[in-house]
Amino acid sequence: MDPLAFAAIRVGAGALVLAILAARRGMTWTGPRRWGAALALVTYLIGFSLAYRTLDAGVGALILFATVQLGLFAIGLARGEGTSVKQVAGMGVALGGLAWLLWPGAAVTIDPIDAALMIVAGLGWAFYTLAGRFEPRPLAGTASNFLLAAGLFTLALPIWIGAAITPFGFAMAIVSGAIASGLGYAMLFRVLPSMGSATAGLAQLSVPVIAIAAGAAILAEVPSARSLAAAVLVLAGIALATLPWPSRRKPLDAPRS
């Protein structure tokens, strides 16, 4: 189906589900932070949907997640968040594993415009993730963001309303918006305040690995040896950057009587 129509239905379905869930908690519609989050969400949705017109699924995911990670890492540095050699090394290992996991084996031609759109989508998602770190009410905040984003798509109704929409595409947009986006993003906003920007980006690199595991468990897909090795590399990089290392300091001797 048309990419903009998919994005509009996706955000509309997410807004409806979240509005029902957050109806009793109240929502905030004003303030630069709220509108900034909504604009970041719209930027991500439009760039993501348009970029996949030509990009291979794996290449698109690689560009998106790498941009999100590097963008959040840069934002963290700009905000004065401390980093370490261990974090940088872990990020490098995880990104290397992600590239090995998602890059197709055969030669791939990448459209520069769609690649740029995916980079824009990644930056939009990075800023939306940053907004989640300062959201005091995750469910109500996510609902407000989605409703404002849906309103912005409604303003662009003349652009996408006449687009071709198949029943299957419509159903997938509803599922994507109501469950994967709406409920998923609300849970993301709930955990983001407890982690730094770089850590939040690193954690999201596990999404392709989760997809492989789900494909094996639900669809009976058999992962290749390359996929398994790359997935282990991604998880090892995330663990290296986020888990504390055991202390090497020896315990002090007991005082002598």
N, C-alpha and C positions, 0 to 999 in steps of 0.2 A: 504494500500500500504506500501511499504518498508519505514521505518522511515527516513533513510538518504536521500532517493530519495524525500520524501515529503519536508524535510528541504531545499534541494538544489533547487527544483522548487519554493518553497516559497520565498527564498531569491532572486532567479533570477527574479521572477515576480516583486517583490518589487523594485529591482534595475532598471529594465526597466522603470517602471512607474515614479520613482523618477528622473531618468536620463532625461527623456523627460521633466518633470516639471522644473528641475533645469538647463536645457541646457544653458540658456542665462545668468545664474548667475555665472557660473564657479564653479569648484570643486577643492578641495585640496587633493592631493594624497600622500603627503609625511608628515613626522613628526611622532614622537613617539606617540603623542596623537591620531592621525588619525588611525594608525595601532593598537594601543591599543584598541580603540573603535571597530574596525572591528573584532579583535580577541575575544573581549568580546561578540560581537553579535554572532559569530560562536559558541563560547562555550555554549551560551544560546540555540541556535537552535539545536545543536547536543544533548545536555543533555536533553532538553525538549522532543525532538522527540523520543529518545531511551527510556527514562524513562516511557513513556506512553504505552510501549509494555505490561506491566502487571499492572501498577498502576491504581486503581480506579480513575475516573475523579476528584471526590471531594477531595480525599486524595492527589492526585498529585497537585491540585491547592493549597491546604492547605500548603503542604511542600514548594511549589514554593513561594507563597506570604509571608509566614512566614520567609523564608530565605532572600528574598529581603528586607523585612522590617528590620529584625535584622542586615543584612549586611549593609544597608544604615545607620542604627542607629550607628553601630560600626564605620563606615567610618566617620560619622559626628563627633563623639567623638574624633577620631584620628586626625581630621583636626582642632580640637579646637572649633567646633561649640557649642554654648551654648545650654543647655537643662534645663528642669524644671521638677518638680514633676508632674505638670499638663500634660506635654507631655508624660512622662513615664506612668502615670496612663491611659491616653487616648490610648496609644499603647497597654497596657495590656487589656483594655476593648475591643478594636477593634480586637485584635488577639483572645481573648476568644470568641467573637461573630463569628469570621471567623471559628474557630474550631467547634463550635456548628452548624454552617451553612453547612459546607462541609463534616464533618465526617459522614460516613454511619451509619445507625442504627444497622445493623447486624455486626457480627464479620468479620473483614477483615484481610487477610494475606498480609503483605507488603514484597515484595522482597527487601532485603537490598541493592542489587546492583542498582536496579532501583531507590530506594529511594535516594541513594548516588548520582546517576546521576541527579536527580531532584534538589538536594542541589547544585550541581555544576552549573546547569542551573540557579538557583536563584542567585548564586554569580556572574555568568556572567552577568545576567540582572542588578544586583546592580551596577557593575562597568560600564555597558553601560549607565545606568541612570546617574551615576556620570559624565560620559563624556559629557552628554547632558547639564549639568549645566554650562559648559564652552565653549559651541558651539556658536560662534558669528553669524553664518548664519545657522539657523536650517534646512531649506530645502536643501541647498547645502551640508551641513555637513552630513545629513542623507543619501543623495544620494551617497556621497563618501563612507560612511561606508558600505552601501549595495553593491555597486559595488566591493569594495575590498573583502567583505565577499563572494560575488558570485565568484570572482576570486579564492579564497581559496577553495571553493567547487569544482571548475573546476579542480584544481590540484588533488583533490581526486576522479576524474571522474572514474578511474578504479574500485573503491570500490563500487560505487552505480549505475553505468550506466546499469548493467545487472539486476537490481532489478525489481520486479513485480510492474507495475503501471497500475491501473485501470482507465478508463475514468472519473469515478466519483471522485476518489482520485486526479487525475490530475487537475480537475476543482476546487476542494476544495483547493488544494495547490495554484493555481493561485489566487483565491479570497482572501485566507488568506494572501498571500504575497503582492498582489497589493493594496488591500484596508485596511485590518485590520493591517498589519504590515507596509507597506510603508507609506501610508498617516497618519496612526495612530501614528507612531513613529516620523514623521516629526512634527506633532502637539505637541507631548510630548516634543520634543527638544525645541519647541517655548516657552513653559511655565516653563520648569525646571529652567532656570536662575533666576527666581523670587522667588524661594523657597529653603529652606534648604534641606539637604540630608534626614533627618528623616521625614520631612514633605512630601517630594516627595514619600517616601516609604509608608507613611500612606495613602496618596491620592489614591495609587494604590490598596489598600485593598478594595476600593469600587467597583472594577471590578466585583466580583461575585454577588454583590447586583444589579448592573446594568444589569447583565445577567438574573437575576430573573425577574426584571421589564420588560426587553425586551421579555422574554418568555411569560409573562402574556399579554403584549400588542400586540405582533405579532403572537404568536403561540397559544393563548388562553389557556395557561397553568394556572392551579389554584395553587398558592403557598400554602403550608401547614402552619398551625399556627406556627410550629417550625421555618420554613424558614422566616416568617415575623418577628417573635420575634428576631431571630438571626440577620436579616438584620438591624433591628432598633438598636440592640446592636453595630453592626459594625459602623453604621453611627454616633451613639452617641459617640463612642470612638474617631472617626476621628474629630468630632466637638469639643470634650473636649480638644484634643491635639492641634488643629489648630486655633480655634476661640478665639479672645481676650475676657477675662472676663470683665464685667462692673466694672468700678471703684467704690469703696466704699467710697472714700474720699468725705467729705462734702464740699460744696462750701464755700469759705471764706465769712464772713459777709461783707456787704457793709460798706465802711468807713463812720464814723459819721461826720457830719458837725460841 
